[in-house]
Amino acid sequence: MGGGFFRNLLAFLVALVLTLGTVMVLSAATQKKADAADRYSQQVRQEETQVEELSAPVQSRRPASFLEAAGGFLLIIAVSGAGAMLLLRVVRKGRASHKGQAYRPKKDMAHIVRRV
């Protein structure tokens, strides 16, 4: 039992070291990408200000009301529920059609027993 405990502890420590090492490498790579992304976003902002000076104001579309959002959500739920009900119906019909066709060895062997 003593060997099992140390083996489990060693496996845990190895997994912990590998996890921390992976996180450190990914964190360093992400930090380099974040610095590059900041420089790029500053360039984009400068270009956007130049474009805004040249372009006309854009008419924004009104936000969706709560009732429209709730109706869309309920429509998605209804379509999903209808699909699930159709699937259950097909599965149940499939099971019902195979119930009468089940193989019965006693019935199959009945004609042999009568001949003897």
C-alpha positions as CSV (number, residue, x, y, z in Angstrom):
1,M,0.0,0.0,0.0
2,G,2.9,2.4,0.7
3,G,4.2,2.1,-2.8
4,G,0.8,2.9,-4.2
5,F,0.5,6.1,-2.3
6,F,3.9,7.4,-3.4
7,R,3.2,6.4,-7.0
8,N,-0.1,8.3,-6.9
9,L,1.6,11.3,-5.4
10,L,4.3,11.3,-8.0
11,A,1.7,11.0,-10.8
12,F,-0.2,14.0,-9.3
13,L,3.0,16.1,-9.1
14,V,4.0,15.2,-12.7
15,A,0.6,16.2,-13.9
16,L,0.7,19.4,-11.9
17,V,4.1,20.4,-13.2
18,L,3.1,19.6,-16.8
19,T,-0.1,21.7,-16.4
20,L,1.7,24.6,-14.9
21,G,4.4,24.5,-17.6
22,T,1.7,24.4,-20.4
23,V,-0.1,27.3,-18.8
24,M,3.1,29.4,-18.5
25,V,4.0,28.7,-22.2
26,L,0.5,29.6,-23.4
27,S,0.4,32.7,-21.2
28,A,3.7,34.0,-22.7
29,A,2.5,33.3,-26.2
30,T,-0.8,35.1,-25.6
31,Q,1.0,38.1,-24.0
32,K,3.1,38.5,-27.2
33,K,0.0,38.3,-29.3
34,A,-1.8,40.8,-27.1
35,D,1.0,43.3,-27.5
36,A,0.8,42.9,-31.3
37,A,-3.0,43.2,-31.2
38,D,-2.8,46.4,-29.2
39,R,-0.5,48.0,-31.8
40,Y,-2.9,46.8,-34.6
41,S,-6.0,48.1,-32.8
42,Q,-4.3,51.5,-32.5
43,Q,-3.7,51.6,-36.2
44,V,-7.3,50.6,-36.9
45,R,-8.6,53.3,-34.7
46,Q,-6.5,55.9,-36.5
47,E,-7.8,54.7,-39.8
48,E,-11.4,54.7,-38.5
49,T,-11.1,58.3,-37.4
50,Q,-10.0,59.2,-40.9
51,V,-12.9,57.2,-42.5
52,E,-15.4,58.8,-40.1
53,E,-14.3,62.2,-41.3
54,L,-15.1,61.3,-44.9
55,S,-18.3,59.3,-44.4
56,A,-21.9,60.3,-43.8
57,P,-23.7,59.3,-40.6
58,V,-25.2,55.8,-40.7
59,Q,-28.8,55.2,-39.6
60,S,-28.8,52.5,-37.0
61,R,-31.5,49.9,-36.8
62,R,-33.7,49.9,-33.7
63,P,-32.9,47.3,-31.2
64,A,-35.2,44.3,-30.9
65,S,-37.9,44.6,-28.3
66,F,-38.2,42.2,-25.4
67,L,-41.4,40.6,-26.9
68,E,-39.6,40.0,-30.2
69,A,-36.7,38.3,-28.5
70,A,-39.0,36.2,-26.3
71,G,-41.1,35.2,-29.3
72,G,-38.0,34.1,-31.2
73,F,-36.8,32.1,-28.2
74,L,-40.2,30.4,-27.8
75,L,-40.2,29.6,-31.6
76,I,-36.8,27.9,-31.3
77,I,-38.0,25.9,-28.3
78,A,-41.2,24.9,-30.1
79,V,-39.3,23.8,-33.2
80,S,-36.9,21.7,-31.1
81,G,-39.7,20.2,-29.1
82,A,-41.7,19.3,-32.3
83,G,-38.6,17.6,-33.7
84,A,-38.0,15.6,-30.5
85,M,-41.7,14.5,-30.5
86,L,-41.4,13.4,-34.1
87,L,-38.2,11.5,-33.4
88,L,-39.8,9.7,-30.4
89,R,-42.9,8.9,-32.4
90,V,-40.8,7.2,-35.2
91,V,-38.7,5.3,-32.6
92,R,-41.8,4.0,-30.8
93,K,-43.4,3.0,-34.1
94,G,-40.3,1.1,-35.0
95,R,-40.3,-0.8,-31.8
96,A,-44.0,-1.6,-32.0
97,S,-43.6,-3.0,-35.6
98,H,-40.8,-5.4,-34.5
99,K,-42.6,-6.8,-31.4
100,G,-44.7,-9.3,-33.4
101,Q,-41.7,-10.4,-35.5
102,A,-39.5,-11.5,-32.6
103,Y,-37.7,-14.8,-33.0
104,R,-39.2,-17.6,-30.8
105,P,-37.1,-20.8,-30.7
106,K,-39.9,-22.8,-29.0
107,K,-42.3,-22.0,-31.8
108,D,-39.6,-22.8,-34.4
109,M,-38.8,-26.2,-32.8
110,A,-42.5,-27.3,-32.3
111,H,-42.8,-29.1,-35.6
112,I,-39.7,-31.2,-34.9
113,V,-40.9,-32.3,-31.5
114,R,-44.3,-33.4,-32.9
115,R,-42.7,-35.7,-35.5
116,V,-40.8,-37.8,-32.9
